[in-house]
Amino acid sequence: NPIFILLFAPLFALLWTYSGRKGWEPSTPVKFGLGLLQLGLGFAALWYGASMADERGMVALPWLLLGYLLHTTGELCLSPVGLSMVTRLSPARIVSTVMGAWFLATAFSAYLAGIIATFTGVSHGGDRGSAVPAPTETVDIYGSVFGQIAMAAVISALIIFILAPKLTQWMHEGENGQESA
């Protein structure tokens, strides 16, 4: 993830700058939708990779790399754009409070990730309750959870794409010289 961020952050900055100059830059809600779509596609790659596991339950490394790549590019559509949106749309006297709420939401998402991780909890039971189970016993469980997350993220992205024109209108993007993030 850090390597992908270092590689792709400058490219995304150039992409948004170039598309903004050409008048093609997507609105902030569309960028959020693109981020969620890439998150969903990243989890779909992990799900598909799990379905292609070998007889030992091992998954080829390219599926993990593809998942990380899509998650990172999705993050690059969300994180800087979201920070910009928070500072631009918040009343000046409470920008820091709203920014704190943005980071609190990030913290809540980490908590939610922990809850989702419990759905992948597996054990051998008996005397070996603390042993790590073989990949053949867990790959389908992980794959199922990854598939469910992929579906939820893609559906969420589609909802955002549908709502994007109205959200953009409510945000007054493009009015009075305001640029989208």
C-alpha positions, -999 to +999 in steps of 0.1 A: +000+000+000+026+026+008+046+018-024+014+021-044+006+055-027+041+068-035+038+056-071+002+067-078-004+098-057+016+120-082-003+104-111-037+111-095-026+147-088-017+151-124-049+134-136-071+157-115-052+188-126-052+178-163-088+169-163-097+201-144-079+222-171-098+203-198-132+207-180-134+169-175-128+167-138-154+146-121-173+161-092-164+153-056-193+128-052-183+111-085-147+108-071-161+092-040-181+068-061-150+059-081-132+053-048-159+030-035-161+012-069-124+005-068-127-007-032-154-031-044-133-042-074-103-048-051-124-070-028-138-088-059-102-095-069-095-110-035-127-130-037-119-143-072-084-151-061-097-171-032-120-190-056-089-199-076-069-213-047-048-244-053-053-277-035-033-264-005-057-234-002-030-210-014-038-180-035-015-166-062+003-134-051-010-113-081-045-114-067-033-098-035-013-072-054-043-064-076-065-061-045-040-037-029-036-017-061-074-012-064-078-004-027-050+022-029-062+039-061-097+040-045-082+056-014-065+082-036-099+091-050-114+094-015-089+106+011-074+138-003-107+147-020-126+142+013-102+163+033-105+191+007-143+188+007-145+190+045-125+222+046-143+237+017-179+230+028-175+235+065-183+269+081-150+286+088-154+287+126-159+249+129-136+236+102-113+219+128-143+203+145-156+189+113-121+177+103-120+159+137-154+143+128-138+132+095-110+115+113-134+101+139-153+084+110-120+069+099-115+056+134-150+041+134-143+024+101-113+007+117-136-005+145-161-017+119-133-036+101-126-054+134-162-064+136-161-076+100-130-096+108-149-116+134-169-131+104-137-147+092-128-161+126-120-198+125-105-223+149-097-260+151-114-265+184-104-291+209-068-292+221-056-273+191-080-243+196-052-218+195-035-233+164-038-216+130-060-236+107-048-248+073-055-225+044-077-252+028-101-247+058-102-209+057-099-198+021-136-202+014-146-183+045-123-154+036-134-155+000-171-153+010-165-123+033-145-106+005-173-112-019-199-097+004-178-066+010-172-063-028-210-064-034-217-038-007-190-015-020-201-017-056-238-012-047-228+018-026-208+032-055-237+028-078-260+047-053-234+075-051-232+077-089-270+080-091-271+107-063-240+125-076-258+152-096-280+161-067-251+160-042-230+182-065-259+207-068-262+208-030-225+213-026-226+242-051-196+228-070-185+249-099-204+280-088-186+313-081-153+299-093-153+270-068-135+240-083-142+204-075-117+188-052 
